[in-house]
Amino acid sequence: MMKNLFTIVFILIASTNSAFCDAISETRKQEILQILKHDCGSCHGMTLKGGLGPSLLPKDLKRMSEKQIVLTITLGRPGTPMPPWEPFFNNEETHWLAQQLLNGVTFSKTSLKPLNNASNNENNHQ
Ligand code: HEC
Protein backbone atom coordinates (compact mmCIF):
# COMPACT_ATOMS: atom_id res chain seq x y z
CA MET A 1 0.00 0.00 0.00
CA MET A 2 2.68 2.49 1.04
CA LYS A 3 4.74 1.48 -1.93
CA ASN A 4 1.89 2.25 -4.31
CA LEU A 5 1.38 5.58 -2.64
CA PHE A 6 5.04 6.46 -3.11
CA THR A 7 4.84 5.45 -6.76
CA ILE A 8 1.83 7.70 -7.30
CA VAL A 9 3.47 10.62 -5.50
CA PHE A 10 6.64 10.09 -7.50
CA ILE A 11 4.76 10.09 -10.80
CA LEU A 12 2.89 13.23 -9.79
CA ILE A 13 6.11 15.04 -8.86
CA ALA A 14 7.89 13.85 -12.00
CA SER A 15 5.08 14.97 -14.27
CA THR A 16 4.55 18.39 -12.68
CA ASN A 17 8.30 19.00 -12.61
CA SER A 18 8.48 19.21 -16.41
CA ALA A 19 10.65 16.13 -16.78
CA PHE A 20 10.14 16.03 -20.53
CA CYS A 21 11.83 17.96 -23.28
CA ASP A 22 10.48 21.42 -24.02
CA ALA A 23 8.05 21.17 -21.13
CA ILE A 24 9.25 24.39 -19.52
CA SER A 25 6.42 26.88 -19.90
CA GLU A 26 7.03 30.37 -21.26
CA THR A 27 6.07 31.80 -17.87
CA ARG A 28 8.61 29.63 -16.10
CA LYS A 29 11.30 30.60 -18.65
CA GLN A 30 10.61 34.26 -17.94
CA GLU A 31 10.78 33.50 -14.23
CA ILE A 32 14.17 31.77 -14.63
CA LEU A 33 15.46 34.75 -16.62
CA GLN A 34 14.28 37.07 -13.83
CA ILE A 35 16.18 34.96 -11.30
CA LEU A 36 19.22 35.06 -13.58
CA LYS A 37 19.09 38.82 -13.86
CA HIS A 38 18.35 39.66 -10.24
CA ASP A 39 19.80 36.80 -8.17
CA CYS A 40 22.72 35.57 -10.28
CA GLY A 41 23.22 39.17 -11.42
CA SER A 42 23.73 40.35 -7.85
CA CYS A 43 27.03 38.44 -7.81
CA HIS A 44 27.87 38.02 -11.49
CA GLY A 45 26.87 41.56 -12.49
CA MET A 46 23.54 42.78 -13.91
CA THR A 47 24.93 42.29 -17.43
CA LEU A 48 26.69 39.06 -16.32
CA LYS A 49 30.09 40.57 -17.09
CA GLY A 50 31.32 39.62 -13.64
CA GLY A 51 31.36 41.12 -10.16
CA LEU A 52 31.94 39.13 -7.00
CA GLY A 53 31.54 36.06 -9.22
CA PRO A 54 33.22 35.63 -12.62
CA SER A 55 31.73 36.64 -15.95
CA LEU A 56 28.94 34.41 -17.26
CA LEU A 57 29.25 35.62 -20.86
CA PRO A 58 29.47 32.93 -23.57
CA LYS A 59 33.09 33.82 -24.43
CA ASP A 60 34.14 33.14 -20.82
CA LEU A 61 31.93 30.08 -20.27
CA LYS A 62 32.72 28.28 -23.50
CA ARG A 63 35.75 26.61 -21.88
CA MET A 64 33.19 24.65 -19.84
CA SER A 65 30.80 22.00 -21.11
CA GLU A 66 27.07 22.37 -20.60
CA LYS A 67 27.28 19.53 -18.10
CA GLN A 68 29.98 21.28 -16.06
CA ILE A 69 27.92 24.47 -15.99
CA VAL A 70 24.83 22.51 -14.92
CA LEU A 71 26.81 20.87 -12.10
CA THR A 72 28.19 24.23 -10.94
CA ILE A 73 24.71 25.76 -10.84
CA THR A 74 23.14 22.71 -9.19
CA LEU A 75 25.76 22.11 -6.50
CA GLY A 76 27.37 25.54 -6.24
CA ARG A 77 31.08 25.75 -5.48
CA PRO A 78 31.63 24.68 -1.88
CA GLY A 79 34.07 26.99 -0.11
CA THR A 80 33.15 29.92 -2.39
CA PRO A 81 30.15 32.28 -2.29
CA MET A 82 28.57 30.39 -5.24
CA PRO A 83 25.48 28.78 -3.68
CA PRO A 84 23.77 25.54 -4.81
CA TRP A 85 20.60 26.23 -6.83
CA GLU A 86 19.21 22.73 -6.59
CA PRO A 87 16.18 23.84 -4.52
CA PHE A 88 15.16 26.37 -7.18
CA PHE A 89 15.57 24.64 -10.55
CA ASN A 90 14.91 21.09 -11.65
CA ASN A 91 17.40 19.32 -13.88
CA GLU A 92 15.74 20.31 -17.13
CA GLU A 93 15.47 23.94 -16.06
CA THR A 94 19.16 24.01 -15.11
CA HIS A 95 20.08 22.60 -18.54
CA TRP A 96 17.92 25.23 -20.22
CA LEU A 97 19.57 27.95 -18.12
CA ALA A 98 23.07 26.65 -18.98
CA GLN A 99 22.12 26.70 -22.69
CA GLN A 100 20.91 30.29 -22.38
CA LEU A 101 24.22 31.28 -20.80
CA LEU A 102 26.25 29.50 -23.49
CA ASN A 103 24.17 31.11 -26.25
CA GLY A 104 24.24 34.52 -24.61
CA VAL A 105 21.28 36.13 -22.85
CA THR A 106 20.30 39.71 -23.39
CA PHE A 107 17.91 41.35 -21.00
CA SER A 108 16.13 43.70 -23.33
CA LYS A 109 12.92 45.16 -21.94
CA THR A 110 10.92 43.54 -24.72
CA SER A 111 12.24 40.02 -24.11
CA LEU A 112 11.47 40.11 -20.42
CA LYS A 113 7.77 40.29 -19.79
CA PRO A 114 6.56 41.13 -16.30
CA LEU A 115 5.31 38.00 -14.55
CA ASN A 116 2.30 39.71 -13.03
CA ASN A 117 1.03 43.23 -12.60
CA ALA A 118 2.25 43.53 -9.03
CA SER A 119 5.87 42.95 -10.05
CA ASN A 120 5.88 46.15 -12.11
CA ASN A 121 6.27 48.25 -9.00
CA GLU A 122 9.24 46.28 -7.75
CA ASN A 123 11.56 47.72 -10.38
CA ASN A 124 11.91 50.97 -8.43
CA HIS A 125 14.20 49.63 -5.75
CA GLN A 126 16.27 47.30 -7.94
C1 HEC B 1 26.41 34.97 -3.63
C2 HEC B 1 27.07 35.19 -4.89
C3 HEC B 1 26.68 34.36 -6.09
C4 HEC B 1 25.41 34.12 -6.59
C5 HEC B 1 24.09 34.63 -6.07
C6 HEC B 1 25.59 33.31 -7.78
N1 HEC B 1 26.92 33.03 -7.98
FE1 HEC B 1 27.71 31.90 -9.49
N2 HEC B 1 29.57 32.13 -8.68
C7 HEC B 1 29.88 32.93 -7.59
C8 HEC B 1 31.31 32.86 -7.35
C9 HEC B 1 32.07 33.61 -6.27
C10 HEC B 1 31.83 31.99 -8.32
C11 HEC B 1 33.29 31.53 -8.50
C12 HEC B 1 33.54 30.33 -7.65
C13 HEC B 1 34.97 29.87 -7.73
O1 HEC B 1 35.83 30.57 -7.20
O2 HEC B 1 35.20 28.82 -8.36
C14 HEC B 1 30.71 31.54 -9.15
C15 HEC B 1 30.82 30.68 -10.23
C16 HEC B 1 29.81 30.40 -11.12
C17 HEC B 1 29.96 29.65 -12.34
C18 HEC B 1 31.25 29.05 -12.87
C19 HEC B 1 31.93 30.15 -13.69
C20 HEC B 1 33.33 29.81 -14.10
O3 HEC B 1 33.83 30.52 -14.99
O4 HEC B 1 33.95 28.91 -13.53
C21 HEC B 1 28.75 29.62 -12.95
C22 HEC B 1 28.39 28.96 -14.29
C23 HEC B 1 27.84 30.34 -12.11
N3 HEC B 1 28.51 30.79 -11.00
C24 HEC B 1 26.50 30.52 -12.39
C25 HEC B 1 25.60 31.14 -11.52
C26 HEC B 1 24.18 31.22 -11.78
C27 HEC B 1 23.48 30.70 -13.02
C28 HEC B 1 23.64 31.85 -10.70
C29 HEC B 1 22.19 32.11 -10.44
C30 HEC B 1 21.26 31.00 -10.58
C31 HEC B 1 24.72 32.19 -9.80
N4 HEC B 1 25.89 31.74 -10.32
C32 HEC B 1 24.57 32.88 -8.59
C33 HEC B 1 28.99 33.66 -6.83
C34 HEC B 1 27.62 33.66 -6.98
Residues whose N, C-alpha, C, O or C-beta is under 5 A from the ligand:
A	BS01	HEC	D39 C40 C43 L52 G53 P54 S55 D60 I69 T72 I73 R77 T80 P81 M82 P83 W85
